[in-house]
Amino acid sequence: MINYNNRIFIPSSNSENGETSEETKFHYSQVGNVLTASYSGGQIQTGHLIGIVSADGSIDMRYHQVNESGQLMTGICNSVPEILPSGKIRLHETWEWTSGDRSKGFSVIDEV
C-alpha cells in the first residue's frame, strides 16, 4: 500500500467543469488506510477530502469544498496512482459532482 502521509499534490490538468487548477494545493495525511486532505487555492477557498486507500494504492474518496463564489460543492472521486521515474506519485482521478450539475470529469494531480 502506498502511504500518502505528508505528501503535497498540485493539479496538472482538469476537465473544464472542475474547480481545481495549478494554483490549488492538496496536503495529504494518512493513518492506516484512512486518507484525509485539506486543500485551497485558485477557485477554492477551502476544501477537505476523506478516503480509503486500497492495497494497490488507489483511493476511493469523497470531497467537499467552498469555491470563490461561496458555493458549497460536493463530490466523489477515484484516484489511481502512477509512480513516476523520479519516485514521485501522479494520481489519475475520475470524479463526479454530487451537487450542482452532477457532471463528471477527469483530472491529474502530481506530487510536488
Secondary structure as GFF3:
##gff-version 3
##sequence-region A 1 112
A	DSSP	beta_strand	8	14	.	.	.	ID=ss1
A	DSSP	beta_strand	25	31	.	.	.	ID=ss2
A	DSSP	beta_strand	34	41	.	.	.	ID=ss3
A	DSSP	beta_strand	44	53	.	.	.	ID=ss4
A	DSSP	beta_strand	59	67	.	.	.	ID=ss5
A	DSSP	beta_strand	72	83	.	.	.	ID=ss6
A	DSSP	beta_strand	89	97	.	.	.	ID=ss7
A	DSSP	beta_strand	104	111	.	.	.	ID=ss8
###
